Amino acid sequence: MTMYWAEKVVITGNIVIVRDEPYIPEFGAYPEQSKYWGGLLRFHHGPTTKEDTAAGSRYGAGKVVVSGNLLVNELHDQLRGISIEGGRDVFFSGNKIVNGWIRKSGGAKDDIGDGKLSIIGNEFTSDLPVPHGVVGLESGTVEAIVKDNVMRFAAGKAKPTAGRQLAPTEKDEAEAAREEEKLQAPQPAISNLTGAKTMNLLVVEGNVIEGWTGDAMQISAAQRETDPVRFIVRNNSLSGAIRITGLAQSYRSAVTGNIDLKSLEPIQPVIEAHEPPEKVTAPPAAKAVTPTPAAATGAPSEPPAPQ
C-alpha cells in the first residue's frame, strides 16, 4: 500500500499471495479470518485539505512503476484487485496476476494531464467460477493504454457461493469485497464505468482476451462539455464482443483489425447509440453476444467513426 503523497514509487520482484487457509482464531491476531483478506496492491488516497492545496501539494501516488511481480489470489469465490485510488501516472508492466484485476478509481488528477495509466505486457489468468473484469477504469482516469496483455479465463474450479459471514463490527476496507468482486454475474474483461467524464483517450491494442463468452469489452462515453473522448481499439485477438455505448457526439472511435480467436474472422463492434447510465456500481452483466464476422454480413472491417 502507498499512502497519500508518494511521488516516486517502484514495486518490483515481489510475490504477493492472498491465501485461503484453514483458520484457527486462537492463533490469529484477529477473531475473524476475513481480516487477512486484503487486496493484492493498493495505491491509497484520502481527502485533500485547504492547507495541502495552499502549500502546492500534489496528491496521490505520482510516478509509479510496477513490474516483475507475481500477484496471486487463492480465494476461489472472490476476486482480488490492484486498486489505484490516487495514482497520477502509473506504469504496470511485466507482471503475472492470478485471479485478480486492476481497478483505477476516482482519485488524483490535475490540469496538466495526470491520471494516466499504462498496462502493458502483463499476463492475467483466472480459474474463478465466473468471467470477471480484468481492467476497470473509473473517474480520475485521463488517459489509459491497455496494450500487449494476455487475459485468459479458464473454466472455474468452484461454483459461486453465498457471501461469507463477516462480523458486523470492526470492519475495514480489507474485509469487504466490492460488488463486482463477488462473482455474482459475468463481467467484461475491459470496461470503463459510465464513460468516465475525466477520460480523454483510451487505447486497447494488441491484447489476447480468451475465455469470455459475452462481452469482452464494454466501453462507454458520457456527454460532457469538453472534446469527445477518443477510443482506439485495434489488433486485438479475443473471444466475446466489443460493445461501445454513447451518443455519437460524445466520442470518436477507430475500431479495426480485431479478430475472433475461434473463427479468425474480423469482429465488428456492437454500437449502442444512447447515453450510458449516470450511476452504476459495476459494469453491467455481459450479454451473450456472438461476434458477427464481417465476411458473413458484408460489413466493412472498420465502421465509420461517429460524427
N, C-alpha and C positions, 0 to 999 in steps of 0.2 A: 504494500500500500504506500502510495506517496501522499503527502499531506500539503494542501494549500499552495505554498509558493515554492515549488521545486522547479527551478529554471532549467537545469540541465541534468538529465537522468539517463543512465544506461543500465538496462537489465539484460544480462546475457549469461548463458551457460548454466541455467538452473533447472532443477526438476521440482515441479510443484504438483502435489497429489492431494486431491480431496478423497479421503478414504471412507468406506462404509464397512466398519468392522464391528464385531460384537462389542457391546458397550457394558462395562461393569461400573456403575456410578461410584462405588466406594473407592475406586482407583482414579477417578477423574476430579478435576478442579471444579467442574460444574455438575449440577444434578441432572441436566438433560444432554443427550448426545448431540442434539441439534446445534449446541454452542460451537461445535467443531466443524460445522458445515459451512465454511466460508466460500467465497468465490476464488477463482484462480489468481487473478490480479485485480487490483482496484486503484485507480488514479482518483483520489478523493478530492472533494472541494466542499466549501461551506459558504455561508452568506458573506458578502463583502460588507465593508463598513465605510462610512463617510471619511473616516480618518485614513483608511487604506487608500481610497481614491485620491484624497488630497495629497498624500505622500507620493503618488505616482506608482503605486504598487500594481504589478500586472499579475492577475490572479490565475491560479491553476497551474498544472504542470506545463512547462514551456517546451523546450526541445527535448524530445524523448525518443530513445531508440530501444526497441525490444527485439532481441534476435537470439537465435540459437538455443531456445528453451524448449523443454518438454513439459507440457501442461496437461495433466490427466485428471479427469473427473471419474471416480469409480462408483458414484451413485448411479443406479440403473433405473431410477424412477424420476430423476430431476436433472435438468440441465444446469451447468455452472458456467460463469462467464468471466471474461476480461472486461471490466467496467471502466470506461473512460469518461469520467464525470466532469473533469476540469482540464482536459488536455487541449492545449493551444496548437501544438504541432507534433503529432505522434507518427513515428515510422515503425511499422510492425512487420518484420521480415524473417524468413528462415526458421520459423517455429513449427513444432508439431503439437497440435491441440486435439485431444481425445475427449469426445462428449462435452464440448464447450463451444462458446461463441464469443464474438466481440460486439459490445454494445457501446455506441457513442451517444451519450445523453446530453441534455441541456447543461451547459457549463460555460467555461471561459471562452471568450472570443472577443475581438475588438475590431476597430475600424480599419486596421492595417491588414486584415485578412487572416487573423488567427482562427482556430477551429478547423485546422487541416488534419486529415487522417489518410495515411498511405498504408495499405495492407497488401503486401507484395511477396509472392513466393513462399507461401505457407501451405502446410497440409493440415486439413481438418478431417478427422474421421469420427464416425459415430456408430455405435451399436445400440443406441437408445431405442425404445419401442416405437417412437413416432418421429417422422421427419420434422426437423426443427430449424429455427433460424441459426445462421452462421455469422452473418453481418447484419446488425440492426442500427440504422442511422436515425437519430432524432434531432431535435432542435439543438443548436450550438455547433452543428456541422456546417462549415462554409464550403469546403472542398473535400471530396473523398475520391480516392483512387483505389480500386479493388482489382488487382492485376496478377495474372500468372499463379493463381492459387489452385489447389486441389481440394474440393469439398465432396466427400464421399460418405453417403449414408448407406449402411448395410442393414439387413433385416435385424430388428432388435432382439435382444436376449430375453427381455421380460415384457410383461404387459403393464400398461399404465395402472397405477394404484391410487387409492384414495389418499387425500392429503395426510401427511404424518401428523400425529398428535403432538403438539408443542405446548409446553407450559405457558399459561396466559400471562405470566409476569416475567420481567427482566429480559424482554426480547431486545435484540439489536438487529442491525441490518444483515448480520451474518446468518441469522436464523431463518428468515422468511424468504422463500423463493418468489420471484416475480411471477405474474400470471403466465407469461409466455415460457417460463422455465418449468412449469408443472406438467407439460406434455399432455394437455387435455385435448388438443386438436393439432393437426398438421400445420406447419408454418413454412413459408418460402425460405430458401437459403439466404437470399439477399433482399432487404426491404428498407424503405425509408418511411417512417411513420408520418402520416398526414401531410406528406410533401413538405417537410420542414422548411419554413419560410426563410430561414437563415441560409439555405443551401444555394450556391451559385453554380456548382459543377459537380457532376457525378460521372466517373468513368469506370465502366466494368468491362474489362478486356482480357482475353486470353485465359479465362478460367475454365477448369473442368468441374462440372457440377453433376454428380452422379447419384441416382437413387431416389430423387424426388418424383412423385407421380402426379402431383397437381402443379401449382405454380412454383417454378424455381426462382423467379424474381417477381417482386411486386414493387413497382416504382411509381411514385405519385408526385404531383405538383399542385400546390395550393395557390390560389390567387394572391397577388401581392402587388405593391406599387412599384417595386424595382424591376429591373430587367428580368425576362423569363429565365428560369433555370435551364441549364444545358445538360442533357443526358446523352452520353456516348456509350453504346452497348455494342461491342463488336468482337468477332472472332472467339466467341465462347463455344465450348462443346458441352452440351447439357442434356439432361432428361428433365422434362417438365416444360412449362410455358413461361413466356416473358410477358408480363402484364404491365401496361402503363396507364395510369389514371390521372385525368386532369383536363381542364379546358384548353383548347388549342392555343389561346393567347398566354397561357401560363408557362409553357415550356417549348424548347426546341430539342429535337432528338435526331440522332444518327444511329440507326439500329441495322447493322449489316454484318454478314459473314458468320452468323451464328448457326450451328448445326445440331441436329438431334443425334445423340450418341448411338442410338439403336439403328435408325434408318439411314443416318448420314445425310439426310435431306435438310435443306435450309429451313430455319424456323422463322416464322413471321410473328411479330408481337401482337398481342391482343390489346386493342386500344379501347379504353372506356372514356368517352368524352363527357365527363361530368366532374364537378368539384369533389375532391376526397372528403371524407368525414372530418369535421373540425376537431373532434376529440375521440381518440381511441387509446386504449391502454396496451394494445398489442396489435401486430399486423393481423388482418382478417384471416380466418382459416382458408388455407389454399383450396381452390376449386379444382375438381378433377377435370382437367382440360388436356386433350390430346393435341400436341403441337401439329399445326397444319403445314405440311410441306408445300413449298411454292410450286413444285412440279405438278402437284395434284390440283391446285387451284388456279394455276395460270397467273398467280400474283407475282409482282416484281419482287426481286430479292431484297429491295430496300424501299419501304413505304415512304411516301412524300412526307417531309417534315411539316408539322403544324405551322400555320402562318399566323 
